[in-house]
Amino acid sequence: MDLGIKNKVALVLASSKGLGKAVAIELIKEGAKVIICGTDADALAATEAEMQAIAPNNVLALICDITDETQRKILVDESVNTFGNIEILVTNTGGPAAGPFEQFNLADWKHIYNLLFLSAVDVIQQVLPSMKANGFGRILTITSVAVKQPADNLISSNAVRTSLLGLVKSLSNEVAPFGITVNNIMPGYTSTNRLENLIEKNPKVNDVKESIPMKRFGTTDEFAAAAAFLVSARASYITGQSLAVDGGWIKGS
């Protein structure tokens, strides 16, 4: 299927590794021009090289701490200066630390809110005017299945990521007349370094496979394929939705 995004400009936040990297690679395979970013210079360079091998002139890699407002502004400005207006935005973050409620103080909560919510709001605000002016835009937030069914020992993620659902649904209604879709994608237990680290700290996490109808963890490629469709031209009548890519783990409808 031709997704209709060849030469579209896509910015994928926190994309040097994990799910963000997988989405960025999927988009560049579809012919998009992709901006990736991260704070780990080595990981970012490795991902850039991998993408350069696919499409040498279609990737831009920038160091950016998405919790920093100034760096977010530089990220968007340099992206636009290099490739032109951003037509596809995928907001993504690393996951906050696991732990129970009493482990986190107020400063922790402020940091988590900035990381998971304000970073997305800020970049959306920056790219939205050009999307409206051009009559085309795709905005996709990456959250977690925990926004629908809270995961044990991930209270900060469970709480703050949920706020993005209200943003997605409300914003999608506001910008739909401009040809812009706004959706959310919820990865389930997917084989990433973060999941491996969680299992290393708590081997019982591996037992969650038994609660997944498919009896296995998802792959990053499976997740990226769903994300790429949601930001494609072919998904023009899908907006305000939250799609779980979880092998059926969420028990509710």
C-alpha positions in Angstrom: 0.0 0.0 0.0 1.3 3.4 -0.9 0.8 5.6 2.2 1.0 8.8 0.2 3.7 10.4 2.4 6.6 10.5 -0.1 8.6 13.7 0.4 6.4 14.7 3.4 8.4 16.2 6.3 8.1 14.3 9.5 9.5 15.2 12.9 9.7 12.3 15.4 10.6 13.2 19.0 12.9 11.0 21.1 13.7 8.9 18.1 17.3 7.8 18.6 16.2 4.4 20.0 13.2 2.3 20.9 9.7 3.0 19.5 10.6 6.5 18.2 13.5 5.0 16.2 11.2 2.3 14.8 8.6 4.9 13.6 11.3 7.1 12.1 12.7 4.2 10.1 9.3 3.2 8.9 8.6 6.7 7.7 11.8 7.1 5.8 11.2 3.7 4.1 7.9 5.2 2.9 9.8 8.1 1.3 9.3 10.8 4.0 11.9 13.3 5.0 12.5 12.6 8.7 14.0 14.6 11.5 15.1 12.5 14.5 16.3 13.8 17.8 17.6 12.6 21.2 20.1 13.3 23.9 22.4 10.2 23.4 24.8 11.4 20.7 26.1 7.9 20.0 22.7 6.4 19.7 21.5 9.3 17.5 24.5 8.9 15.2 23.9 5.2 14.9 20.3 5.7 14.0 21.1 8.5 11.5 23.6 6.1 9.8 21.0 3.4 9.6 18.5 5.8 8.0 21.1 7.3 5.7 21.6 3.9 4.2 18.0 3.8 3.3 17.6 7.4 1.9 20.8 9.5 2.2 19.3 12.9 1.7 16.1 12.4 3.7 17.3 12.4 7.3 18.3 15.1 9.7 19.6 14.2 13.2 19.6 16.8 16.0 20.6 16.7 19.6 17.6 17.8 21.7 16.5 17.4 25.3 12.7 17.6 24.8 12.2 18.8 28.4 14.0 22.0 27.5 11.8 24.7 26.0 14.7 26.5 24.3 16.0 23.2 22.7 12.6 22.4 21.5 12.4 25.7 19.7 15.8 25.2 18.1 14.7 21.7 17.0 11.7 22.9 15.2 13.5 25.9 13.6 16.4 23.8 12.3 14.0 21.2 11.0 12.0 23.8 9.1 15.2 25.5 7.8 16.4 22.2 6.4 13.4 20.5 5.0 10.6 23.1 5.1 7.3 23.0 7.0 6.7 20.0 9.2 3.7 18.1 7.9 3.8 15.1 10.2 4.6 15.2 13.9 5.0 12.2 16.2 5.4 13.1 19.8 7.3 10.6 21.9 9.2 10.5 25.1 11.3 8.1 27.2 9.3 6.6 30.0 9.6 8.0 33.5 11.0 5.9 36.3 9.0 3.0 37.7 7.9 3.2 41.4 5.0 3.6 43.8 3.4 7.0 44.6 5.4 7.8 47.7 8.7 7.5 45.8 8.0 10.7 43.8 8.2 14.2 45.3 6.6 17.3 43.8 9.7 18.2 41.8 9.6 14.7 40.3 6.0 15.2 39.3 6.8 18.6 37.7 9.6 17.0 35.7 7.3 14.1 34.6 4.6 16.5 33.5 7.0 18.5 31.5 8.5 15.4 29.9 5.3 13.6 29.0 2.8 16.4 28.4 4.2 19.9 28.0 6.9 18.7 25.5 4.1 17.5 23.2 1.9 20.6 23.7 4.8 23.0 22.9 5.9 21.3 19.7 2.3 20.9 18.5 1.8 24.7 19.1 4.9 25.4 17.0 4.0 23.3 14.0 0.2 23.7 13.9 0.1 27.2 12.2 1.9 25.9 9.0 -0.3 22.7 9.0 -3.4 24.9 9.1 -2.1 27.2 6.4 -1.2 24.3 4.1 -4.5 22.3 4.7 -2.6 19.2 5.7 -1.2 17.8 8.9 -0.8 14.6 10.9 -0.2 14.7 14.6 0.3 11.4 16.5 1.1 11.1 20.2 2.7 8.0 21.5 1.5 7.1 25.0 1.0 3.7 26.5 -1.7 1.1 27.1 -1.4 2.2 30.7 -3.7 5.2 29.9 -6.5 2.7 29.4 -5.5 0.1 31.9 -3.0 1.2 34.5 0.1 -0.9 34.8 1.5 -1.8 38.2 4.4 0.2 39.6 4.1 2.8 36.8 2.0 5.4 38.6 3.6 8.5 37.2 3.2 7.2 33.6 -0.3 6.0 34.3 -1.3 9.4 35.7 0.4 12.0 33.4 0.1 10.2 30.0 -3.7 10.1 30.5 -3.8 13.9 30.1 -2.8 13.5 26.4 -6.0 11.6 25.7 -8.0 14.7 26.5 -5.7 16.8 24.4 -5.9 14.5 21.4 -9.7 14.3 21.4 -10.2 18.0 22.0 -7.6 19.2 19.5 -8.7 16.8 16.8 -12.2 18.4 16.8 -10.7 21.9 16.6 -8.4 21.3 13.6 -10.3 18.7 11.6 -11.7 21.4 9.2 -8.1 22.3 8.2 -7.3 18.8 7.0 -5.4 17.9 10.1 -5.8 14.6 12.0 -4.8 14.1 15.6 -4.5 10.6 17.0 -2.9 8.7 19.8 -1.2 5.3 19.6 -0.8 3.1 22.7 2.0 0.6 22.6 1.6 -2.4 24.8 4.4 -4.6 26.1 6.9 -4.3 23.2 10.4 -5.6 23.0 12.6 -2.5 23.6 15.6 -1.8 25.8 13.2 -0.2 28.3 11.2 -3.4 28.7 14.4 -5.4 28.9 15.6 -3.1 31.7 12.3 -3.5 33.5 12.5 -7.3 33.3 16.1 -7.2 34.5 15.1 -5.2 37.6 11.9 -7.3 38.1 11.9 -10.7 36.3 8.2 -11.1 37.2 7.5 -8.5 34.5 8.2 -11.3 32.0 5.2 -13.1 33.4 2.9 -10.5 31.8 3.1 -12.5 28.6 0.5 -14.9 30.1 -2.0 -12.0 30.3 -1.5 -11.1 26.6 -3.8 -13.1 24.4 -1.0 -13.5 21.8 1.3 -14.8 24.5 4.2 -12.7 23.4 5.6 -9.2 23.4 5.1 -7.1 20.4 7.9 -6.0 18.0 8.9 -2.5 17.3 8.2 -3.1 13.6 4.6 -4.1 14.3 4.2 -0.9 16.3 5.8 1.3 13.7 3.6 -0.1 10.9 0.5 1.0 12.8 2.0 4.4 13.6 3.0 5.0 9.9 -0.5 4.3 8.7 -2.1 6.7 11.2 0.1 9.6 9.9 -0.4 8.7 6.3 -2.5 10.3 3.6 -4.5 7.2 3.5 -5.7 7.7 7.1 -7.4 11.0 6.2 -10.8 10.1 7.9 -9.4 8.8 11.1 -9.0 11.4 13.9 -9.4 11.8 17.6 -8.7 8.1 18.1 -6.5 6.1 20.4 -5.2 2.8 18.9 -3.8 0.1 21.1 -1.0 -2.0 19.6 -0.9 -4.5 22.5 -1.8 -8.0 21.3 -5.1 -7.7 23.0 -3.8 -6.9 26.5 -6.3 -4.2 27.4 -9.4 -6.0 28.7 -11.9 -3.2 28.1 -13.4 -2.3 24.7 
